[in-house]
């Protein structure tokens, strides 16, 4: 049976692999892995287009998202747009300049996923995706619960 420590180490290895894969692509375009991750997130989640969405869904700090967004705006990869109904909300909009960078990042992730899924059947991958989704939902709930415990202390 998988031990908890092994489970978390495996997750960390996947995160590091992803950072390495997108880091190589991002270096070629003068951005860092955090910025590349934000571009990929915005591309893959069109309805989640605010810094708050990125913080909540990618579990990143507000300060790192703020720095990365400022840099991406300066470099012309994204622009900001004020919400039509609530001017306190700022939407992040991908610019055309980001398209080739996003495409290369997605290709790099697909190649890494192909490598990781060698020897795994389509049915096993389907089961893994279903289980992975459940684990993600459980992790979100656990993070909320842990956050509430820390706030009471």
C-alpha distance (Angstrom), angle and dihedral (degrees) to the residues before:
residue distance angle dihedral
X1 . . .
X2 3.78 . .
X3 3.78 113.2 .
X4 3.79 120.4 -137.3
X5 3.81 92.8 -116.0
X6 3.82 91.6 52.3
X7 3.79 90.2 49.1
X8 3.81 92.6 54.2
X9 3.80 93.6 43.6
X10 3.80 88.9 53.0
X11 3.79 90.0 52.2
X12 3.79 91.2 49.6
X13 3.80 90.6 50.8
X14 3.80 90.6 54.3
X15 3.81 91.7 48.7
X16 3.81 91.0 49.9
X17 3.80 92.0 47.5
X18 3.79 90.3 51.8
X19 3.82 91.3 48.2
X20 3.81 90.5 49.9
X21 3.80 93.6 47.4
X22 3.80 95.9 48.0
X23 3.79 91.3 36.2
X24 3.79 90.9 63.3
X25 3.81 91.8 51.4
X26 3.79 93.7 43.4
X27 3.82 93.3 51.2
X28 3.79 89.4 59.9
X29 3.82 89.1 57.6
X30 3.80 100.2 43.3
X31 3.80 97.0 -106.9
X32 3.78 131.4 108.1
X33 3.81 129.4 -118.8
X34 3.82 92.4 -98.7
X35 3.80 91.0 54.8
X36 3.80 90.9 46.6
X37 3.80 89.8 50.2
X38 3.79 90.0 53.2
X39 3.81 92.2 49.9
X40 3.81 90.2 50.2
X41 3.81 91.3 46.5
X42 3.81 93.0 51.0
X43 3.79 90.8 46.6
X44 3.79 93.7 49.5
X45 3.81 96.4 41.2
X46 3.81 109.4 41.8
X47 3.81 93.9 170.4
X48 3.82 92.2 53.1
X49 3.78 98.7 67.4
X50 3.80 108.0 142.0
X51 3.79 131.6 87.5
X52 3.81 87.6 -115.5
X53 3.82 89.8 56.7
X54 3.80 90.1 52.7
X55 3.81 92.9 47.8
X56 3.80 92.6 49.5
X57 3.79 98.9 41.7
X58 3.80 100.7 36.9
X59 3.82 92.8 37.4
X60 3.80 91.7 -129.3
X61 3.78 128.0 148.1
X62 3.78 119.1 -97.4
X63 3.80 90.8 -123.5
X64 3.81 95.1 53.9
X65 3.81 91.6 47.1
X66 3.80 90.9 47.6
X67 3.82 92.5 50.9
X68 3.79 92.5 46.1
X69 3.82 93.7 47.0
X70 3.83 91.4 49.0
X71 3.80 90.0 51.0
X72 3.81 93.4 47.2
X73 3.82 90.5 50.0
X74 3.82 91.7 49.3
X75 3.80 90.5 49.9
X76 3.80 93.3 48.2
X77 3.80 98.5 -115.5
X78 3.81 93.9 118.1
X79 3.78 138.6 11.3
X80 3.77 131.6 -156.6
X81 3.78 126.4 -119.1
X82 3.79 126.4 -169.1
X83 3.80 115.4 -123.7
X84 3.80 112.6 -102.2
X85 3.81 92.9 -132.5
X86 3.81 104.8 28.8
X87 3.78 117.1 34.4
X88 3.82 90.3 -164.2
X89 3.82 88.4 71.1
X90 3.78 118.3 79.4
X91 3.80 119.3 -164.5
X92 3.79 122.1 -151.4
X93 3.80 114.4 -134.8
X94 3.79 123.6 -165.3
X95 3.80 115.5 -127.6
X96 3.81 124.2 -143.7
X97 3.80 88.9 -108.0
X98 3.83 87.7 69.3
X99 3.82 95.1 56.7
X100 3.83 99.3 84.4
X101 3.81 92.0 42.3
X102 3.80 91.4 50.7
X103 3.79 90.9 47.0
X104 3.81 91.7 52.9
X105 3.81 91.2 46.2
X106 3.79 91.5 51.0
X107 3.81 91.3 47.6
X108 3.80 90.6 51.1
X109 3.81 90.8 50.5
X110 3.82 91.4 47.5
X111 3.81 90.8 51.4
X112 3.80 90.9 50.1
X113 3.82 90.9 47.5
X114 3.81 90.5 49.5
X115 3.80 89.1 52.9
X116 3.82 92.4 47.3
X117 3.80 94.0 48.3
X118 3.80 96.7 52.5
X119 3.79 111.4 133.4
X120 3.81 93.2 15.3
X121 3.80 117.7 117.7
X122 3.80 123.7 -129.8
X123 3.81 89.6 -111.1
X124 3.82 91.4 51.8
X125 3.80 90.3 49.6
X126 3.81 90.4 50.9
X127 3.80 90.2 51.5
X128 3.79 91.1 46.5
X129 3.83 91.5 51.4
X130 3.80 91.1 50.3
X131 3.81 91.9 48.6
X132 3.81 92.1 43.1
X133 3.81 90.4 54.5
X134 3.81 90.1 52.3
X135 3.81 91.3 48.6
X136 3.82 90.3 50.6
X137 3.81 91.0 51.4
X138 3.80 90.6 47.8
X139 3.80 90.7 48.4
X140 3.82 91.3 52.7
X141 3.79 90.2 51.2
X142 3.80 91.8 46.2
X143 3.81 90.9 50.2
X144 3.80 89.9 52.4
X145 3.79 90.8 48.3
X146 3.82 93.1 47.3
X147 3.80 90.0 47.2
X148 3.78 91.1 53.4
X149 3.82 91.7 49.4
X150 3.80 91.1 50.8
X151 3.80 91.8 48.6
X152 3.82 91.0 54.9
X153 3.79 94.0 51.4
